[in-house]
Amino acid sequence: MSASTAPVKTGRKIKWGEIGLHVYLIGIGLLVAAPIFLAIFTSFKVAEDITNYPPTLFPEIWTVENYITAWSATPLWRFFANSLIQTGTIVIFQLLFSILAAYAFSILEFPGRDLLFYLILASLMVPFQLTFIPNFLTIAKWGEINEAIGPNTYFALTVPFLASAFGIFLLRQFFLTIPKDLHDSAKIDGASNWRFLWQILVPLSKGSISAFGIFSFLGAWSQYLWPLVITNEESMRTIQIGIRFFLFDQERGADWGAVMAAAVIALMPTLLIFLIAQRQLVKGIAMTGLKG
């Protein structure tokens, strides 16, 4: 007679803590995304549908007339191009300067290296509002000497943001995770610092560089206060400023359908870049600062 055995329970035990955490995160995500969904659905509503009470999320009548109005009633293409030029210039120079500075602070050895790095790091604690007036006065003074570098120029829109202390810190932390022996081996093989940086170190750091590039793009694209103050000509407005000045009628009020359509157009580059580079962003942040 065979000995009886107790039944074996199979299946994964329900972890209510994990379920609760996921529900919480989904709720926070929906709360953050709610204004985006509201803008998108409102951009497809007719004027009567927007002012209905009680308000509704989905349009009763779908229309693309708001996008046609936003694009034709304003020089939106010019605003969009200005934002692309401003953002592209800032991102390119921030990446270049951050890579070079991070390489110097992580690989090279020179007197005062750590002190200089700490001074750059300390600048992160200085808010931009504190340097806003000195930057404006400097640009205005340069404009008196040469209009090409004064207000209402791409130079004025970009020059205060061409370097990033955050980018230097972020990339330096990742460069420190690269074994020092790799640099020594490259030097023995005759590779210069310039060649080691661009042919070895940068390809190994694509994740962190991509992550910083995304942060740089988001910060530059969403600027509002500086472009508002430094430009007063229609031809130099960025898309955020252009939406404000050209879609609001002082007599009739705002055309909210066109405003939301223009806002969705302004949102698309950041949304697309984040969706495309989401994996690189998470990977770059996760690996930065991990040494071993």
C-alpha positions in Angstrom: 0.0 0.0 0.0 1.5 3.2 -1.1 1.8 6.0 1.4 -0.6 8.8 0.9 0.8 12.2 -0.1 -0.6 15.7 0.5 -1.8 17.5 -2.6 0.7 19.9 -4.0 -0.5 23.5 -4.5 0.6 25.1 -7.7 0.2 28.6 -8.9 1.8 32.0 -8.1 0.7 33.6 -4.9 -1.1 36.9 -5.3 1.0 39.8 -4.1 -1.4 42.5 -3.1 1.4 44.9 -2.5 2.5 44.7 -6.1 -1.0 45.0 -7.4 -1.6 48.1 -5.2 1.6 49.7 -6.4 0.7 49.1 -10.1 -2.8 50.5 -9.5 -1.2 53.6 -7.9 1.3 54.1 -10.7 -1.4 53.7 -13.3 -3.6 56.2 -11.5 -0.7 58.7 -11.3 0.1 58.2 -15.0 -3.5 58.8 -16.0 -3.6 61.9 -13.8 -0.4 63.3 -15.5 -1.6 62.4 -19.0 -5.1 63.9 -18.5 -4.3 67.4 -19.7 -2.7 65.9 -22.8 -5.7 63.8 -23.6 -8.0 66.9 -22.9 -5.9 69.0 -25.3 -6.0 66.4 -28.1 -9.8 65.8 -27.9 -10.5 69.5 -27.6 -8.5 70.2 -30.7 -11.0 68.0 -32.7 -14.1 69.8 -31.3 -16.3 72.5 -32.9 -16.7 75.7 -31.0 -20.2 74.9 -29.6 -18.9 71.5 -28.4 -16.1 73.2 -26.4 -18.4 75.5 -24.5 -21.1 72.9 -23.7 -22.1 72.4 -20.1 -21.6 70.0 -18.6 -18.3 69.5 -20.5 -17.5 66.3 -22.3 -14.2 64.6 -23.0 -14.9 63.2 -26.4 -16.1 65.4 -29.3 -19.7 65.0 -30.4 -18.7 66.2 -33.9 -15.1 65.5 -35.0 -13.4 68.2 -37.1 -9.9 69.1 -38.3 -10.9 72.7 -38.9 -9.0 73.8 -35.8 -5.7 72.6 -37.2 -6.4 74.4 -40.5 -7.2 77.6 -38.6 -4.1 77.3 -36.4 -1.8 76.7 -39.4 -3.4 79.3 -41.7 -4.3 82.1 -39.3 -0.8 82.3 -37.8 2.8 81.9 -39.2 2.9 78.6 -37.3 5.4 77.1 -39.6 7.8 80.0 -38.9 7.3 79.6 -35.1 7.9 75.8 -35.4 11.1 76.4 -37.5 12.4 78.9 -34.9 11.8 76.4 -32.1 13.5 73.6 -34.1 16.6 75.8 -34.8 16.8 77.0 -31.2 16.3 73.5 -29.7 18.7 71.8 -32.2 21.4 74.3 -31.6 21.2 74.0 -27.8 21.1 70.2 -27.9 24.1 69.9 -30.3 26.3 72.3 -28.3 25.2 70.9 -24.9 26.1 67.4 -26.0 29.4 68.5 -27.5 30.5 70.6 -24.5 29.2 68.0 -21.9 31.1 65.1 -23.6 34.4 67.1 -23.8 34.1 68.4 -20.2 33.0 65.0 -18.8 35.9 63.3 -20.5 38.3 65.8 -19.0 36.9 65.5 -15.5 36.7 61.7 -15.5 39.7 60.5 -17.5 42.3 63.2 -17.7 44.4 64.3 -14.7 45.4 68.0 -14.2 45.8 70.3 -11.3 42.6 71.7 -9.8 40.4 69.2 -11.7 38.2 68.2 -8.7 37.9 71.8 -7.5 36.8 73.0 -11.0 34.3 70.2 -11.2 32.8 71.1 -7.8 32.5 74.7 -8.9 30.6 73.6 -12.0 28.4 71.3 -9.8 27.7 74.2 -7.5 26.2 76.1 -10.4 23.3 73.7 -10.4 22.1 75.3 -7.2 21.9 78.7 -8.9 18.4 79.2 -10.4 18.1 80.6 -13.9 15.9 83.4 -12.6 18.9 84.7 -10.7 21.0 85.0 -13.9 18.1 86.1 -16.1 18.7 89.9 -15.8 22.5 89.7 -16.2 22.0 87.5 -19.3 19.5 89.9 -20.8 21.7 93.0 -20.1 24.7 91.3 -21.7 22.8 90.3 -24.8 21.3 93.8 -25.1 24.8 95.4 -24.7 26.2 93.1 -27.4 23.3 94.1 -29.6 24.4 97.7 -29.4 27.8 96.6 -30.8 26.5 94.1 -33.4 22.8 93.5 -34.2 23.7 89.9 -35.3 24.3 88.9 -31.7 21.7 91.1 -30.0 18.0 90.5 -29.2 15.7 89.0 -31.9 18.5 86.7 -33.1 19.1 82.9 -32.9 22.3 83.8 -31.1 20.3 85.5 -28.3 17.9 82.6 -28.1 20.6 80.0 -27.6 23.8 81.3 -26.2 22.8 81.3 -22.4 22.0 77.6 -22.7 24.9 76.1 -24.8 26.5 74.5 -21.8 24.9 72.3 -19.1 26.3 71.5 -15.7 23.8 68.7 -15.3 25.0 67.2 -18.6 28.6 67.4 -17.5 27.8 65.7 -14.2 25.6 63.0 -15.8 28.1 62.0 -18.5 31.1 62.2 -16.1 29.4 59.7 -13.7 29.0 57.3 -16.6 32.5 57.8 -18.0 33.8 56.8 -14.5 32.3 53.4 -14.9 34.5 52.7 -18.0 37.6 50.8 -16.8 40.7 52.9 -16.6 42.7 50.0 -18.2 40.8 50.6 -21.4 42.2 54.1 -21.7 45.7 52.9 -20.7 45.6 50.1 -23.4 44.5 52.6 -26.0 47.3 55.0 -25.1 49.8 52.1 -25.4 48.5 51.3 -28.8 49.1 54.9 -29.9 45.6 56.3 -29.7 45.4 60.0 -28.8 42.9 61.3 -26.3 40.7 62.6 -29.1 40.6 59.3 -30.9 39.9 57.3 -27.7 37.1 59.7 -26.8 35.2 59.6 -30.2 36.0 56.0 -31.3 35.9 54.1 -28.0 34.3 56.1 -25.1 31.4 57.7 -26.9 30.2 54.5 -28.6 30.3 52.8 -25.2 28.2 55.6 -23.7 25.4 55.9 -26.2 22.8 55.1 -23.6 23.8 58.0 -21.3 24.4 60.4 -24.1 21.0 59.6 -25.6 19.3 60.1 -22.2 21.0 63.5 -21.7 20.1 64.4 -25.3 16.4 63.8 -24.5 16.6 65.9 -21.3 18.3 68.6 -23.2 15.7 68.6 -26.0 12.8 68.7 -23.6 14.3 71.6 -21.6 15.1 73.6 -24.7 11.8 73.0 -26.6 9.6 73.9 -23.6 11.4 77.3 -22.9 8.9 80.1 -22.5 10.2 83.0 -20.3 13.5 83.6 -22.1 12.2 83.6 -25.7 9.3 85.8 -24.5 11.7 88.5 -23.2 14.5 88.3 -25.7 12.3 88.4 -28.8 9.7 91.0 -29.8 9.6 90.4 -33.6 7.1 88.1 -35.1 9.7 86.4 -37.3 11.7 85.3 -34.2 8.9 84.0 -32.0 9.1 80.4 -31.0 6.0 78.2 -31.2 5.1 78.6 -27.5 5.2 82.4 -27.7 3.5 82.4 -31.1 0.5 80.5 -29.8 0.1 83.0 -27.0 0.2 86.1 -29.1 -1.7 85.1 -32.3 -4.5 82.9 -31.1 -6.0 85.2 -28.4 -8.4 87.9 -29.5 -8.9 90.6 -26.9 -12.5 91.3 -28.1 -13.7 87.7 -28.6 -11.4 85.9 -26.3 -9.5 82.8 -27.2 -10.3 80.4 -30.0 -9.7 77.4 -27.7 -10.1 74.9 -30.5 -7.2 76.5 -32.5 -5.2 77.0 -29.3 -5.5 73.3 -28.5 -4.6 72.3 -32.0 -1.5 74.5 -32.0 -0.6 73.1 -28.6 -0.9 69.5 -29.9 1.4 70.5 -32.8 3.9 71.9 -30.4 3.7 68.8 -28.2 4.3 66.3 -31.0 8.1 66.5 -31.3 8.7 65.9 -27.6 6.1 63.1 -27.5 7.6 61.4 -30.5 11.2 61.7 -29.3 10.2 60.3 -25.9 8.3 57.3 -27.4 11.2 56.5 -29.8 14.0 56.9 -27.3 12.2 55.7 -24.1 14.4 52.5 -23.8 17.6 54.5 -24.2 16.4 57.0 -21.6 15.7 54.4 -19.0 18.8 52.5 -19.7 21.0 55.6 -19.6 19.6 56.7 -16.3 19.8 53.2 -14.7 23.5 52.7 -15.7 24.7 56.2 -14.8 26.7 56.1 -11.6 26.9 52.3 -11.4 30.6 51.3 -11.2 32.0 47.9 -11.3 
